[in-house]
Amino acid sequence: MAKKVLVVDDSPTVRQQVGLALKQAGYEVVEATDGADGVAKVGSDSSIGMVILDVNMPRMNGLEMLETVKAGGANANLPVIMLTSEGQQSLIERAKKAGAKGWIVKPFKAELLVAAVKKLLVA
Amino acid sequence: MLDEELATVIEDIAETLFAVPIARVCLPDDAFDASALTACVDYSGGFQGALRATLSAKLARTLATLMMHKLRGSCSEDDVRDAVGEIANIAAGNLRGLLSVDCQVSLPRVSNLVVETAPILSRAQFVLFEEPISVELRGVANARA
């Protein structure tokens, strides 16, 4: 069975880009449109194996979702890669402290993203 | 001035997302018609300002088609606006790291250039609690509606 990756981004363009790259690499992809939607999806689908997470989103941003998921017991070990246009050190450190496994800055190369996902889902 | 940094960010976006070189030029004042799109991302906090990107409707549609891996002509207006907003979002986020102050970026908003530059139809100005308020209505009739 294909490993399932949750892509959380408010932009349909980015969800489409990331989703296509992951599907071509053999992963199953589910989508969430913001952090609150992402928390709900993670909570209701135990087959999700990892999360690709944007930072700047409406309702609940990516860092808030990360901190919520990591504090939530059952999903505390779910690997999360942040995929964002943001490169500020303070944000990277906050994400690292909350348990993010990677930080990829947009614009991104699909090969780089897939390689990062592969590495984490094998580990 | 961040001219070189801004140019580098845009060149990087073009190369990474579209795999094409982008030529830096000086555009004439009338480079855009009324159908052009403008994407804007605001900065707040230690730096107050905005990044604004304007591009022709034709280019916006081409870029959206490439970004979303769709067939030519199959992108909706919403797709095009989202793609243009995402490009501005990437540029604004990349530049934020170069501003050497702690600041926040807004979500992108996209409108037609004609909206941004439309004439003022109505304006009312007031003083409230001894402070000024100015409210304007801008716009033009949309011949395509």
Interface residues (C-beta under 8 A of the other chain):
Chain A: D10 S11 P12 T13 V14 Q16 Q17 L20 N56 M57 P58 T84 S85 E86 G87 Q88 S90 V105 K106 P107 F108 K109
Chain B: D12 I13 T16 L17 A64 M67 M68 H69 D78 D79 D82 A83 G85 E86 N89 I90 A91 A92 G93 N94 R96 G97 D102 V105 L107
